[in-house]
Amino acid sequence: MKPFIMLLLLFSNTLFAEDIAINAVKMHPRIIEFLSNKPLSQNWVKYNQMDLGGVCGFAGCQWRKLVSLIVTSKNANASSITIIALVSGQNPSNISSTTVEFVELTKLAKNTLHKY
């Protein structure tokens, strides 16, 4: 019975962290300002997230998520704008420790991957 309870606790913490990550991006002042002139009647707004790992220990858990915001025009030849944010936090019960950093993805040259 104990392994089931532990698995349930870990599962619920993971789901809660996903909700926190997307909500942290939704509530960020830069995103609110960006979306203020993008009416839902003329645009689709979609949030996606990807787990970047985390660690749990005696003091709690730390997690990281990559959250994307995709805004697509409903017009013909629809264009899209994508904003990406790195969201990290601690134990899901500590919402105030969540941080949002906006990132820009860049292409690596073919021969630079071996450096990592």
Secondary structure, DSSP 8 states (H G I E B T S, - for coil): -HHHHHHHHHHHHHHHHHHHHHHHHHT-HHHHHHHTTS-TTTEEEEEEEEEEEEEEETTEEEEEEEEEEEEEESSSS--EEEEEEEEEESSTT-GGG-EEEEE------GGGGGG-
